[in-house]
Amino acid sequence: MCTPPDASRSLPDFTELDLQGKVLPEGVGPGDIKAFQVLYREHCEAIVDVMVNLQFTLVETLWKTFWRHNLSQPSEAPALAV
């Protein structure tokens, strides 16, 4: 029986961000950036996993879930530029 590949092994390590001297938006700290990196890595692994397993119809669902996309309610939060 063939074991499907592990998605986490097919992604390279993400580079650590150097936030020294960078001004972050109000209310956003280094811990928030790290949390986003971890969540984004998990999201990328999930995308690779559905692609490897030929479950292409799940890609849109994963994207919408990650970005909390809701077509019926426009986002009230302003976009952050870092």
C-alpha positions as CSV (number, residue, x, y, z in Angstrom):
1,M,0.0,0.0,0.0
2,C,1.4,3.4,-1.0
3,T,1.5,6.1,1.7
4,P,0.7,9.6,0.5
5,P,3.5,12.2,0.8
6,D,3.6,14.4,3.9
7,A,2.7,17.9,2.8
8,S,4.8,19.5,5.5
9,R,8.0,18.0,4.0
10,S,7.3,19.4,0.5
11,L,7.6,23.0,1.7
12,P,10.9,24.7,2.4
13,D,11.4,26.3,5.7
14,F,10.0,29.8,5.8
15,T,12.6,32.6,6.4
16,E,12.4,34.3,9.8
17,L,11.4,37.9,9.4
18,D,13.7,40.6,10.7
19,L,11.4,43.1,12.4
20,Q,14.2,45.1,13.9
21,G,13.6,48.8,13.2
22,K,10.2,48.1,11.5
23,V,7.2,50.0,12.5
24,L,4.2,47.7,12.8
25,P,0.6,48.9,12.6
26,E,-1.0,49.9,15.9
27,G,-2.2,46.9,17.9
28,V,0.1,44.5,16.0
29,G,3.1,43.1,17.8
30,P,5.9,40.6,17.0
31,G,3.8,37.8,18.6
32,D,1.0,38.5,16.1
33,I,3.4,38.3,13.2
34,K,4.8,34.9,14.5
35,A,1.2,33.6,15.0
36,F,0.3,34.6,11.4
37,Q,3.5,32.8,10.1
38,V,2.5,29.6,11.9
39,L,-1.1,29.7,10.7
40,Y,0.1,30.6,7.2
41,R,2.5,27.6,7.1
42,E,-0.3,25.3,8.2
43,H,-2.5,26.8,5.5
44,C,0.2,26.2,2.8
45,E,0.6,22.6,4.0
46,A,-3.2,22.1,3.7
47,I,-3.1,23.5,0.1
48,V,-0.2,21.2,-0.9
49,D,-2.0,18.2,0.8
50,V,-5.3,18.7,-1.2
51,M,-3.3,19.2,-4.4
52,V,-1.2,16.1,-3.9
53,N,-4.4,14.1,-3.2
54,L,-6.1,15.6,-6.3
55,Q,-8.9,17.3,-4.2
56,F,-8.8,20.5,-6.3
57,T,-12.4,21.4,-5.3
58,L,-11.2,22.0,-1.7
59,V,-8.7,24.7,-2.6
60,E,-11.2,27.5,-2.7
61,T,-12.7,26.4,0.6
62,L,-9.3,26.4,2.2
63,W,-8.5,29.9,0.9
64,K,-11.9,31.3,2.0
65,T,-11.5,29.6,5.4
66,F,-8.0,30.9,6.0
67,W,-8.9,34.5,5.0
68,R,-12.3,34.3,6.7
69,H,-13.9,35.3,3.4
70,N,-17.6,35.9,3.6
71,L,-19.3,37.2,0.4
72,S,-22.5,38.3,2.2
73,Q,-20.6,40.6,4.7
74,P,-18.0,43.0,3.4
75,S,-15.0,43.3,5.7
76,E,-15.2,46.2,8.2
77,A,-11.5,45.9,9.1
78,P,-9.1,48.1,7.2
79,A,-6.4,46.4,5.2
80,L,-3.0,46.4,6.9
81,A,0.1,47.2,5.0
82,V,3.4,46.0,6.6
